[in-house]
Amino acid sequence: MALSDLPRSERPREKLLASGPSILTDAELLAILIRTGTRGRSALQIAHDIIEQHGGLVHLFSSDRETFCNTKGLGPAKYAQLTAVLEMAKRYETSRAKEREFLESPDAVKSVVSLNMRSLEHEVFACLFLDNRHRLIRYQPLFNGTIDSASVYPREVVKAALQCNCAAVVLAHNHPSGVAEPSRADIEITKKLVKALGVVDIRVLDHIIVGDGYQVSLAERGEM
């Protein structure tokens, strides 16, 4: 059955235009991106199959280019479209954060950090540099690691913080394993950075660790 054979009220694009995107299922949202079906299979049916095959949108979006493009119903053009959409979402959320009065609560910080880090396949350590009203000046990845580690140099973090003339910093890194629980090394480097940045009168407000679908705040855990 083609999408055009469905009642207009059940077609994904028409539902979105009539009632907004929040009421659509994951498959319906993906069907809008796919647009066209194949012989005997609508875009919506293909979208259902893809989501079931990958175990959800998160795993689909975080799959590598080869896996994505080899999925039946997708391909290089859809990969380019989706990558562009995700990048726009990251830039939008970061821009919104810069316009907010405060970026101080763990939940506000987690939303910015998660969007930028949740689909990474290797470990990245980044900083959110804030002004004296805790508004975002810059989100900046600083160190890239292997699948399970990254070397973090306090001197480079201090240098980057001074370059943007920030008053406070939120540290962030991801765990590609998907488990966001802090390790002893995570806690130790946090304490080193608190001490190093404190020398130049820059406060470390938090250290966010990003896992698969959730984040851990070291400030909330009392590990700062």
Biotite code that builds the C-alpha atoms (Angstrom):
import biotite.structure as struc

atoms = struc.array([
    struc.Atom([0.000, 0.000, 0.000], chain_id="A", res_id=1, res_name="MET", atom_name="CA", element="C"),
    struc.Atom([1.337, 3.424, -0.951], chain_id="A", res_id=2, res_name="ALA", atom_name="CA", element="C"),
    struc.Atom([1.084, 6.340, 1.464], chain_id="A", res_id=3, res_name="LEU", atom_name="CA", element="C"),
    struc.Atom([-1.291, 7.984, -0.964], chain_id="A", res_id=4, res_name="SER", atom_name="CA", element="C"),
    struc.Atom([-3.716, 5.085, -0.411], chain_id="A", res_id=5, res_name="ASP", atom_name="CA", element="C"),
    struc.Atom([-4.010, 5.943, 3.291], chain_id="A", res_id=6, res_name="LEU", atom_name="CA", element="C"),
    struc.Atom([-6.628, 8.410, 4.521], chain_id="A", res_id=7, res_name="PRO", atom_name="CA", element="C"),
    struc.Atom([-5.105, 11.893, 4.606], chain_id="A", res_id=8, res_name="ARG", atom_name="CA", element="C"),
    struc.Atom([-5.415, 11.943, 8.406], chain_id="A", res_id=9, res_name="SER", atom_name="CA", element="C"),
    struc.Atom([-3.115, 8.900, 8.639], chain_id="A", res_id=10, res_name="GLU", atom_name="CA", element="C"),
    struc.Atom([-0.392, 10.075, 6.259], chain_id="A", res_id=11, res_name="ARG", atom_name="CA", element="C"),
    struc.Atom([2.735, 11.105, 8.227], chain_id="A", res_id=12, res_name="PRO", atom_name="CA", element="C"),
    struc.Atom([3.333, 14.426, 6.479], chain_id="A", res_id=13, res_name="ARG", atom_name="CA", element="C"),
    struc.Atom([-0.308, 15.485, 6.703], chain_id="A", res_id=14, res_name="GLU", atom_name="CA", element="C"),
    struc.Atom([-0.457, 14.456, 10.391], chain_id="A", res_id=15, res_name="LYS", atom_name="CA", element="C"),
    struc.Atom([2.621, 16.543, 11.127], chain_id="A", res_id=16, res_name="LEU", atom_name="CA", element="C"),
    struc.Atom([1.218, 19.606, 9.358], chain_id="A", res_id=17, res_name="LEU", atom_name="CA", element="C"),
    struc.Atom([-2.139, 19.239, 11.067], chain_id="A", res_id=18, res_name="ALA", atom_name="CA", element="C"),
    struc.Atom([-1.092, 18.415, 14.618], chain_id="A", res_id=19, res_name="SER", atom_name="CA", element="C"),
    struc.Atom([2.666, 18.909, 14.963], chain_id="A", res_id=20, res_name="GLY", atom_name="CA", element="C"),
    struc.Atom([5.570, 16.439, 15.020], chain_id="A", res_id=21, res_name="PRO", atom_name="CA", element="C"),
    struc.Atom([5.180, 15.275, 18.627], chain_id="A", res_id=22, res_name="SER", atom_name="CA", element="C"),
    struc.Atom([2.211, 13.001, 17.853], chain_id="A", res_id=23, res_name="ILE", atom_name="CA", element="C"),
    struc.Atom([4.071, 11.060, 15.152], chain_id="A", res_id=24, res_name="LEU", atom_name="CA", element="C"),
    struc.Atom([5.692, 7.716, 15.858], chain_id="A", res_id=25, res_name="THR", atom_name="CA", element="C"),
    struc.Atom([9.370, 7.152, 15.129], chain_id="A", res_id=26, res_name="ASP", atom_name="CA", element="C"),
    struc.Atom([8.423, 5.225, 12.007], chain_id="A", res_id=27, res_name="ALA", atom_name="CA", element="C"),
    struc.Atom([6.166, 8.030, 10.763], chain_id="A", res_id=28, res_name="GLU", atom_name="CA", element="C"),
    struc.Atom([8.936, 10.606, 11.232], chain_id="A", res_id=29, res_name="LEU", atom_name="CA", element="C"),
    struc.Atom([11.402, 8.396, 9.387], chain_id="A", res_id=30, res_name="LEU", atom_name="CA", element="C"),
    struc.Atom([8.861, 7.796, 6.598], chain_id="A", res_id=31, res_name="ALA", atom_name="CA", element="C"),
    struc.Atom([8.771, 11.542, 5.935], chain_id="A", res_id=32, res_name="ILE", atom_name="CA", element="C"),
    struc.Atom([12.532, 11.433, 5.383], chain_id="A", res_id=33, res_name="LEU", atom_name="CA", element="C"),
    struc.Atom([12.340, 8.302, 3.184], chain_id="A", res_id=34, res_name="ILE", atom_name="CA", element="C"),
    struc.Atom([9.496, 9.852, 1.138], chain_id="A", res_id=35, res_name="ARG", atom_name="CA", element="C"),
    struc.Atom([9.035, 7.051, -1.403], chain_id="A", res_id=36, res_name="THR", atom_name="CA", element="C"),
    struc.Atom([8.460, 3.340, -1.072], chain_id="A", res_id=37, res_name="GLY", atom_name="CA", element="C"),
    struc.Atom([9.258, 0.387, -3.295], chain_id="A", res_id=38, res_name="THR", atom_name="CA", element="C"),
    struc.Atom([7.054, -2.019, -5.245], chain_id="A", res_id=39, res_name="ARG", atom_name="CA", element="C"),
    struc.Atom([4.513, -3.338, -2.760], chain_id="A", res_id=40, res_name="GLY", atom_name="CA", element="C"),
    struc.Atom([6.022, -1.524, 0.228], chain_id="A", res_id=41, res_name="ARG", atom_name="CA", element="C"),
    struc.Atom([5.141, 2.001, 1.362], chain_id="A", res_id=42, res_name="SER", atom_name="CA", element="C"),
    struc.Atom([7.650, 4.391, 2.888], chain_id="A", res_id=43, res_name="ALA", atom_name="CA", element="C"),
    struc.Atom([5.911, 3.857, 6.226], chain_id="A", res_id=44, res_name="LEU", atom_name="CA", element="C"),
    struc.Atom([6.259, 0.077, 6.040], chain_id="A", res_id=45, res_name="GLN", atom_name="CA", element="C"),
    struc.Atom([9.923, 0.421, 5.104], chain_id="A", res_id=46, res_name="ILE", atom_name="CA", element="C"),
    struc.Atom([10.435, 2.808, 8.029], chain_id="A", res_id=47, res_name="ALA", atom_name="CA", element="C"),
    struc.Atom([8.904, 0.272, 10.446], chain_id="A", res_id=48, res_name="HIS", atom_name="CA", element="C"),
    struc.Atom([11.263, -2.421, 9.107], chain_id="A", res_id=49, res_name="ASP", atom_name="CA", element="C"),
    struc.Atom([14.327, -0.165, 9.427], chain_id="A", res_id=50, res_name="ILE", atom_name="CA", element="C"),
    struc.Atom([13.579, 0.820, 13.019], chain_id="A", res_id=51, res_name="ILE", atom_name="CA", element="C"),
    struc.Atom([12.955, -2.800, 13.985], chain_id="A", res_id=52, res_name="GLU", atom_name="CA", element="C"),
    struc.Atom([16.155, -3.890, 12.250], chain_id="A", res_id=53, res_name="GLN", atom_name="CA", element="C"),
    struc.Atom([18.294, -1.284, 14.038], chain_id="A", res_id=54, res_name="HIS", atom_name="CA", element="C"),
    struc.Atom([16.535, -1.429, 17.396], chain_id="A", res_id=55, res_name="GLY", atom_name="CA", element="C"),
    struc.Atom([15.297, 2.169, 17.380], chain_id="A", res_id=56, res_name="GLY", atom_name="CA", element="C"),
    struc.Atom([16.136, 5.614, 16.066], chain_id="A", res_id=57, res_name="LEU", atom_name="CA", element="C"),
    struc.Atom([19.089, 6.126, 18.413], chain_id="A", res_id=58, res_name="VAL", atom_name="CA", element="C"),
    struc.Atom([20.915, 3.084, 17.070], chain_id="A", res_id=59, res_name="HIS", atom_name="CA", element="C"),
    struc.Atom([19.994, 3.956, 13.487], chain_id="A", res_id=60, res_name="LEU", atom_name="CA", element="C"),
    struc.Atom([21.288, 7.508, 13.834], chain_id="A", res_id=61, res_name="PHE", atom_name="CA", element="C"),
    struc.Atom([24.493, 6.389, 15.530], chain_id="A", res_id=62, res_name="SER", atom_name="CA", element="C"),
    struc.Atom([25.276, 3.687, 12.964], chain_id="A", res_id=63, res_name="SER", atom_name="CA", element="C"),
    struc.Atom([28.264, 4.228, 10.721], chain_id="A", res_id=64, res_name="ASP", atom_name="CA", element="C"),
    struc.Atom([27.891, 5.411, 7.163], chain_id="A", res_id=65, res_name="ARG", atom_name="CA", element="C"),
    struc.Atom([28.379, 1.982, 5.584], chain_id="A", res_id=66, res_name="GLU", atom_name="CA", element="C"),
    struc.Atom([25.792, 0.300, 7.810], chain_id="A", res_id=67, res_name="THR", atom_name="CA", element="C"),
    struc.Atom([23.297, 3.114, 7.253], chain_id="A", res_id=68, res_name="PHE", atom_name="CA", element="C"),
    struc.Atom([23.714, 3.162, 3.474], chain_id="A", res_id=69, res_name="CYS", atom_name="CA", element="C"),
    struc.Atom([23.479, -0.628, 3.209], chain_id="A", res_id=70, res_name="ASN", atom_name="CA", element="C"),
    struc.Atom([20.087, -0.632, 4.943], chain_id="A", res_id=71, res_name="THR", atom_name="CA", element="C"),
    struc.Atom([17.353, -1.384, 2.409], chain_id="A", res_id=72, res_name="LYS", atom_name="CA", element="C"),
    struc.Atom([15.326, 1.746, 1.744], chain_id="A", res_id=73, res_name="GLY", atom_name="CA", element="C"),
    struc.Atom([18.140, 4.122, 2.658], chain_id="A", res_id=74, res_name="LEU", atom_name="CA", element="C"),
    struc.Atom([21.389, 5.001, 0.885], chain_id="A", res_id=75, res_name="GLY", atom_name="CA", element="C"),
    struc.Atom([23.940, 7.817, 0.448], chain_id="A", res_id=76, res_name="PRO", atom_name="CA", element="C"),
    struc.Atom([21.334, 10.495, -0.310], chain_id="A", res_id=77, res_name="ALA", atom_name="CA", element="C"),
    struc.Atom([19.306, 9.680, 2.816], chain_id="A", res_id=78, res_name="LYS", atom_name="CA", element="C"),
    struc.Atom([22.526, 9.498, 4.846], chain_id="A", res_id=79, res_name="TYR", atom_name="CA", element="C"),
    struc.Atom([23.466, 13.001, 3.685], chain_id="A", res_id=80, res_name="ALA", atom_name="CA", element="C"),
    struc.Atom([19.968, 14.307, 4.509], chain_id="A", res_id=81, res_name="GLN", atom_name="CA", element="C"),
    struc.Atom([19.930, 12.773, 7.968], chain_id="A", res_id=82, res_name="LEU", atom_name="CA", element="C"),
    struc.Atom([23.460, 13.912, 8.784], chain_id="A", res_id=83, res_name="THR", atom_name="CA", element="C"),
    struc.Atom([22.516, 17.441, 7.779], chain_id="A", res_id=84, res_name="ALA", atom_name="CA", element="C"),
    struc.Atom([19.372, 17.331, 9.951], chain_id="A", res_id=85, res_name="VAL", atom_name="CA", element="C"),
    struc.Atom([21.331, 16.101, 12.984], chain_id="A", res_id=86, res_name="LEU", atom_name="CA", element="C"),
    struc.Atom([24.003, 18.760, 12.517], chain_id="A", res_id=87, res_name="GLU", atom_name="CA", element="C"),
    struc.Atom([21.360, 21.474, 12.265], chain_id="A", res_id=88, res_name="MET", atom_name="CA", element="C"),
    struc.Atom([19.781, 20.164, 15.478], chain_id="A", res_id=89, res_name="ALA", atom_name="CA", element="C"),
    struc.Atom([23.155, 20.354, 17.269], chain_id="A", res_id=90, res_name="LYS", atom_name="CA", element="C"),
    struc.Atom([23.779, 23.901, 16.060], chain_id="A", res_id=91, res_name="ARG", atom_name="CA", element="C"),
    struc.Atom([20.240, 24.946, 16.938], chain_id="A", res_id=92, res_name="TYR", atom_name="CA", element="C"),
    struc.Atom([20.487, 23.628, 20.496], chain_id="A", res_id=93, res_name="GLU", atom_name="CA", element="C"),
    struc.Atom([23.913, 25.221, 20.982], chain_id="A", res_id=94, res_name="THR", atom_name="CA", element="C"),
    struc.Atom([22.646, 28.549, 19.633], chain_id="A", res_id=95, res_name="SER", atom_name="CA", element="C"),
    struc.Atom([19.634, 28.380, 21.958], chain_id="A", res_id=96, res_name="ARG", atom_name="CA", element="C"),
    struc.Atom([21.963, 27.737, 24.869], chain_id="A", res_id=97, res_name="ALA", atom_name="CA", element="C"),
    struc.Atom([23.926, 30.884, 24.045], chain_id="A", res_id=98, res_name="LYS", atom_name="CA", element="C"),
    struc.Atom([20.720, 32.913, 24.166], chain_id="A", res_id=99, res_name="GLU", atom_name="CA", element="C"),
    struc.Atom([19.534, 31.531, 27.499], chain_id="A", res_id=100, res_name="ARG", atom_name="CA", element="C"),
    struc.Atom([19.923, 33.701, 30.571], chain_id="A", res_id=101, res_name="GLU", atom_name="CA", element="C"),
    struc.Atom([21.531, 30.865, 32.517], chain_id="A", res_id=102, res_name="PHE", atom_name="CA", element="C"),
    struc.Atom([23.087, 27.510, 31.688], chain_id="A", res_id=103, res_name="LEU", atom_name="CA", element="C"),
    struc.Atom([23.581, 26.503, 35.287], chain_id="A", res_id=104, res_name="GLU", atom_name="CA", element="C"),
    struc.Atom([21.191, 23.648, 36.042], chain_id="A", res_id=105, res_name="SER", atom_name="CA", element="C"),
    struc.Atom([22.436, 20.109, 35.274], chain_id="A", res_id=106, res_name="PRO", atom_name="CA", element="C"),
    struc.Atom([19.401, 19.411, 33.064], chain_id="A", res_id=107, res_name="ASP", atom_name="CA", element="C"),
    struc.Atom([20.068, 22.433, 30.829], chain_id="A", res_id=108, res_name="ALA", atom_name="CA", element="C"),
    struc.Atom([23.699, 21.446, 30.445], chain_id="A", res_id=109, res_name="VAL", atom_name="CA", element="C"),
    struc.Atom([22.870, 17.793, 29.796], chain_id="A", res_id=110, res_name="LYS", atom_name="CA", element="C"),
    struc.Atom([20.610, 18.682, 26.867], chain_id="A", res_id=111, res_name="SER", atom_name="CA", element="C"),
    struc.Atom([23.411, 20.573, 25.098], chain_id="A", res_id=112, res_name="VAL", atom_name="CA", element="C"),
    struc.Atom([26.094, 18.001, 25.863], chain_id="A", res_id=113, res_name="VAL", atom_name="CA", element="C"),
    struc.Atom([23.974, 14.964, 25.000], chain_id="A", res_id=114, res_name="SER", atom_name="CA", element="C"),
    struc.Atom([22.979, 16.292, 21.606], chain_id="A", res_id=115, res_name="LEU", atom_name="CA", element="C"),
    struc.Atom([26.614, 16.815, 20.664], chain_id="A", res_id=116, res_name="ASN", atom_name="CA", element="C"),
    struc.Atom([28.011, 13.587, 22.117], chain_id="A", res_id=117, res_name="MET", atom_name="CA", element="C"),
    struc.Atom([25.450, 10.802, 22.241], chain_id="A", res_id=118, res_name="ARG", atom_name="CA", element="C"),
    struc.Atom([26.174, 9.332, 18.785], chain_id="A", res_id=119, res_name="SER", atom_name="CA", element="C"),
    struc.Atom([29.989, 9.464, 18.956], chain_id="A", res_id=120, res_name="LEU", atom_name="CA", element="C"),
    struc.Atom([31.780, 6.145, 18.542], chain_id="A", res_id=121, res_name="GLU", atom_name="CA", element="C"),
    struc.Atom([34.999, 7.303, 20.237], chain_id="A", res_id=122, res_name="HIS", atom_name="CA", element="C"),
    struc.Atom([35.622, 9.151, 23.468], chain_id="A", res_id=123, res_name="GLU", atom_name="CA", element="C"),
    struc.Atom([35.666, 12.944, 23.303], chain_id="A", res_id=124, res_name="VAL", atom_name="CA", element="C"),
    struc.Atom([36.411, 15.386, 26.105], chain_id="A", res_id=125, res_name="PHE", atom_name="CA", element="C"),
    struc.Atom([34.828, 18.828, 25.710], chain_id="A", res_id=126, res_name="ALA", atom_name="CA", element="C"),
    struc.Atom([34.256, 22.022, 27.663], chain_id="A", res_id=127, res_name="CYS", atom_name="CA", element="C"),
    struc.Atom([31.365, 24.427, 27.851], chain_id="A", res_id=128, res_name="LEU", atom_name="CA", element="C"),
    struc.Atom([32.859, 27.837, 28.540], chain_id="A", res_id=129, res_name="PHE", atom_name="CA", element="C"),
    struc.Atom([30.491, 30.214, 30.358], chain_id="A", res_id=130, res_name="LEU", atom_name="CA", element="C"),
    struc.Atom([30.503, 33.914, 31.155], chain_id="A", res_id=131, res_name="ASP", atom_name="CA", element="C"),
    struc.Atom([29.949, 35.358, 34.641], chain_id="A", res_id=132, res_name="ASN", atom_name="CA", element="C"),
    struc.Atom([26.158, 34.962, 34.233], chain_id="A", res_id=133, res_name="ARG", atom_name="CA", element="C"),
    struc.Atom([26.630, 31.332, 33.215], chain_id="A", res_id=134, res_name="HIS", atom_name="CA", element="C"),
    struc.Atom([25.619, 31.927, 29.616], chain_id="A", res_id=135, res_name="ARG", atom_name="CA", element="C"),
    struc.Atom([27.308, 29.746, 27.036], chain_id="A", res_id=136, res_name="LEU", atom_name="CA", element="C"),
    struc.Atom([30.248, 31.371, 25.258], chain_id="A", res_id=137, res_name="ILE", atom_name="CA", element="C"),
    struc.Atom([31.426, 28.289, 23.413], chain_id="A", res_id=138, res_name="ARG", atom_name="CA", element="C"),
    struc.Atom([31.095, 24.524, 23.281], chain_id="A", res_id=139, res_name="TYR", atom_name="CA", element="C"),
    struc.Atom([34.531, 23.189, 22.385], chain_id="A", res_id=140, res_name="GLN", atom_name="CA", element="C"),
    struc.Atom([35.745, 19.587, 21.977], chain_id="A", res_id=141, res_name="PRO", atom_name="CA", element="C"),
    struc.Atom([39.355, 19.502, 23.159], chain_id="A", res_id=142, res_name="LEU", atom_name="CA", element="C"),
    struc.Atom([40.590, 15.912, 23.201], chain_id="A", res_id=143, res_name="PHE", atom_name="CA", element="C"),
    struc.Atom([39.764, 12.854, 21.123], chain_id="A", res_id=144, res_name="ASN", atom_name="CA", element="C"),
    struc.Atom([40.445, 9.376, 22.397], chain_id="A", res_id=145, res_name="GLY", atom_name="CA", element="C"),
    struc.Atom([40.170, 5.760, 21.399], chain_id="A", res_id=146, res_name="THR", atom_name="CA", element="C"),
    struc.Atom([37.054, 3.667, 21.878], chain_id="A", res_id=147, res_name="ILE", atom_name="CA", element="C"),
    struc.Atom([37.497, 3.760, 25.660], chain_id="A", res_id=148, res_name="ASP", atom_name="CA", element="C"),
    struc.Atom([39.871, 6.536, 26.740], chain_id="A", res_id=149, res_name="SER", atom_name="CA", element="C"),
    struc.Atom([41.090, 10.072, 26.112], chain_id="A", res_id=150, res_name="ALA", atom_name="CA", element="C"),
    struc.Atom([44.143, 11.879, 27.422], chain_id="A", res_id=151, res_name="SER", atom_name="CA", element="C"),
    struc.Atom([43.207, 15.175, 29.041], chain_id="A", res_id=152, res_name="VAL", atom_name="CA", element="C"),
    struc.Atom([45.876, 17.809, 29.683], chain_id="A", res_id=153, res_name="TYR", atom_name="CA", element="C"),
    struc.Atom([44.959, 20.439, 32.319], chain_id="A", res_id=154, res_name="PRO", atom_name="CA", element="C"),
    struc.Atom([47.297, 23.004, 30.770], chain_id="A", res_id=155, res_name="ARG", atom_name="CA", element="C"),
    struc.Atom([45.425, 22.873, 27.454], chain_id="A", res_id=156, res_name="GLU", atom_name="CA", element="C"),
    struc.Atom([42.068, 23.226, 29.207], chain_id="A", res_id=157, res_name="VAL", atom_name="CA", element="C"),
    struc.Atom([43.306, 26.288, 31.100], chain_id="A", res_id=158, res_name="VAL", atom_name="CA", element="C"),
    struc.Atom([44.721, 27.749, 27.883], chain_id="A", res_id=159, res_name="LYS", atom_name="CA", element="C"),
    struc.Atom([41.401, 27.327, 26.041], chain_id="A", res_id=160, res_name="ALA", atom_name="CA", element="C"),
    struc.Atom([39.467, 28.797, 28.976], chain_id="A", res_id=161, res_name="ALA", atom_name="CA", element="C"),
    struc.Atom([41.673, 31.879, 29.095], chain_id="A", res_id=162, res_name="LEU", atom_name="CA", element="C"),
    struc.Atom([41.438, 32.384, 25.339], chain_id="A", res_id=163, res_name="GLN", atom_name="CA", element="C"),
    struc.Atom([37.661, 32.820, 25.508], chain_id="A", res_id=164, res_name="CYS", atom_name="CA", element="C"),
    struc.Atom([37.842, 34.856, 28.734], chain_id="A", res_id=165, res_name="ASN", atom_name="CA", element="C"),
    struc.Atom([35.333, 32.662, 30.530], chain_id="A", res_id=166, res_name="CYS", atom_name="CA", element="C"),
    struc.Atom([34.335, 32.828, 34.182], chain_id="A", res_id=167, res_name="ALA", atom_name="CA", element="C"),
    struc.Atom([33.190, 29.214, 34.583], chain_id="A", res_id=168, res_name="ALA", atom_name="CA", element="C"),
    struc.Atom([33.499, 25.849, 32.866], chain_id="A", res_id=169, res_name="VAL", atom_name="CA", element="C"),
    struc.Atom([31.419, 22.709, 32.568], chain_id="A", res_id=170, res_name="VAL", atom_name="CA", element="C"),
    struc.Atom([33.441, 19.634, 31.664], chain_id="A", res_id=171, res_name="LEU", atom_name="CA", element="C"),
    struc.Atom([31.936, 16.864, 29.556], chain_id="A", res_id=172, res_name="ALA", atom_name="CA", element="C"),
    struc.Atom([32.906, 13.588, 27.977], chain_id="A", res_id=173, res_name="HIS", atom_name="CA", element="C"),
    struc.Atom([31.171, 10.511, 26.614], chain_id="A", res_id=174, res_name="ASN", atom_name="CA", element="C"),
    struc.Atom([31.524, 6.818, 27.357], chain_id="A", res_id=175, res_name="HIS", atom_name="CA", element="C"),
    struc.Atom([31.199, 4.955, 24.023], chain_id="A", res_id=176, res_name="PRO", atom_name="CA", element="C"),
    struc.Atom([30.403, 1.803, 26.002], chain_id="A", res_id=177, res_name="SER", atom_name="CA", element="C"),
    struc.Atom([27.045, 3.424, 26.792], chain_id="A", res_id=178, res_name="GLY", atom_name="CA", element="C"),
    struc.Atom([27.583, 3.193, 30.556], chain_id="A", res_id=179, res_name="VAL", atom_name="CA", element="C"),
    struc.Atom([27.798, 6.702, 31.998], chain_id="A", res_id=180, res_name="ALA", atom_name="CA", element="C"),
    struc.Atom([28.928, 5.748, 35.491], chain_id="A", res_id=181, res_name="GLU", atom_name="CA", element="C"),
    struc.Atom([32.070, 7.756, 36.409], chain_id="A", res_id=182, res_name="PRO", atom_name="CA", element="C"),
    struc.Atom([35.336, 5.900, 36.772], chain_id="A", res_id=183, res_name="SER", atom_name="CA", element="C"),
    struc.Atom([37.999, 6.675, 39.335], chain_id="A", res_id=184, res_name="ARG", atom_name="CA", element="C"),
    struc.Atom([40.033, 8.271, 36.534], chain_id="A", res_id=185, res_name="ALA", atom_name="CA", element="C"),
    struc.Atom([37.060, 10.530, 35.666], chain_id="A", res_id=186, res_name="ASP", atom_name="CA", element="C"),
    struc.Atom([36.857, 11.759, 39.247], chain_id="A", res_id=187, res_name="ILE", atom_name="CA", element="C"),
    struc.Atom([40.612, 12.257, 39.526], chain_id="A", res_id=188, res_name="GLU", atom_name="CA", element="C"),
    struc.Atom([40.917, 14.328, 36.327], chain_id="A", res_id=189, res_name="ILE", atom_name="CA", element="C"),
    struc.Atom([37.943, 16.408, 37.443], chain_id="A", res_id=190, res_name="THR", atom_name="CA", element="C"),
    struc.Atom([39.702, 17.270, 40.692], chain_id="A", res_id=191, res_name="LYS", atom_name="CA", element="C"),
    struc.Atom([42.913, 18.115, 38.814], chain_id="A", res_id=192, res_name="LYS", atom_name="CA", element="C"),
    struc.Atom([41.018, 20.453, 36.476], chain_id="A", res_id=193, res_name="LEU", atom_name="CA", element="C"),
    struc.Atom([39.146, 22.105, 39.358], chain_id="A", res_id=194, res_name="VAL", atom_name="CA", element="C"),
    struc.Atom([42.512, 22.836, 40.968], chain_id="A", res_id=195, res_name="LYS", atom_name="CA", element="C"),
    struc.Atom([44.212, 24.015, 37.752], chain_id="A", res_id=196, res_name="ALA", atom_name="CA", element="C"),
    struc.Atom([41.364, 26.299, 36.702], chain_id="A", res_id=197, res_name="LEU", atom_name="CA", element="C"),
    struc.Atom([40.995, 27.601, 40.247], chain_id="A", res_id=198, res_name="GLY", atom_name="CA", element="C"),
    struc.Atom([44.513, 29.045, 40.025], chain_id="A", res_id=199, res_name="VAL", atom_name="CA", element="C"),
    struc.Atom([43.270, 31.432, 37.325], chain_id="A", res_id=200, res_name="VAL", atom_name="CA", element="C"),
    struc.Atom([39.971, 32.081, 39.170], chain_id="A", res_id=201, res_name="ASP", atom_name="CA", element="C"),
    struc.Atom([37.755, 30.007, 36.844], chain_id="A", res_id=202, res_name="ILE", atom_name="CA", element="C"),
    struc.Atom([35.103, 27.828, 38.487], chain_id="A", res_id=203, res_name="ARG", atom_name="CA", element="C"),
    struc.Atom([34.275, 24.296, 37.372], chain_id="A", res_id=204, res_name="VAL", atom_name="CA", element="C"),
    struc.Atom([30.514, 23.948, 37.788], chain_id="A", res_id=205, res_name="LEU", atom_name="CA", element="C"),
    struc.Atom([30.069, 20.337, 36.756], chain_id="A", res_id=206, res_name="ASP", atom_name="CA", element="C"),
    struc.Atom([31.396, 17.369, 34.824], chain_id="A", res_id=207, res_name="HIS", atom_name="CA", element="C"),
    struc.Atom([28.781, 15.610, 32.680], chain_id="A", res_id=208, res_name="ILE", atom_name="CA", element="C"),
    struc.Atom([29.335, 12.044, 31.476], chain_id="A", res_id=209, res_name="ILE", atom_name="CA", element="C"),
    struc.Atom([27.221, 10.962, 28.511], chain_id="A", res_id=210, res_name="VAL", atom_name="CA", element="C"),
    struc.Atom([26.113, 7.356, 28.100], chain_id="A", res_id=211, res_name="GLY", atom_name="CA", element="C"),
    struc.Atom([23.514, 5.593, 25.992], chain_id="A", res_id=212, res_name="ASP", atom_name="CA", element="C"),
    struc.Atom([20.282, 7.476, 26.660], chain_id="A", res_id=213, res_name="GLY", atom_name="CA", element="C"),
    struc.Atom([21.290, 9.016, 29.970], chain_id="A", res_id=214, res_name="TYR", atom_name="CA", element="C"),
    struc.Atom([23.869, 11.327, 31.527], chain_id="A", res_id=215, res_name="GLN", atom_name="CA", element="C"),
    struc.Atom([25.550, 11.528, 34.913], chain_id="A", res_id=216, res_name="VAL", atom_name="CA", element="C"),
    struc.Atom([26.390, 14.809, 36.660], chain_id="A", res_id=217, res_name="SER", atom_name="CA", element="C"),
    struc.Atom([29.382, 14.607, 39.002], chain_id="A", res_id=218, res_name="LEU", atom_name="CA", element="C"),
    struc.Atom([28.099, 17.707, 40.782], chain_id="A", res_id=219, res_name="ALA", atom_name="CA", element="C"),
    struc.Atom([24.803, 15.955, 41.520], chain_id="A", res_id=220, res_name="GLU", atom_name="CA", element="C"),
    struc.Atom([26.730, 12.909, 42.700], chain_id="A", res_id=221, res_name="ARG", atom_name="CA", element="C"),
    struc.Atom([28.821, 15.038, 45.085], chain_id="A", res_id=222, res_name="GLY", atom_name="CA", element="C"),
    struc.Atom([32.052, 14.017, 43.326], chain_id="A", res_id=223, res_name="GLU", atom_name="CA", element="C"),
    struc.Atom([33.274, 17.564, 42.701], chain_id="A", res_id=224, res_name="MET", atom_name="CA", element="C"),
])
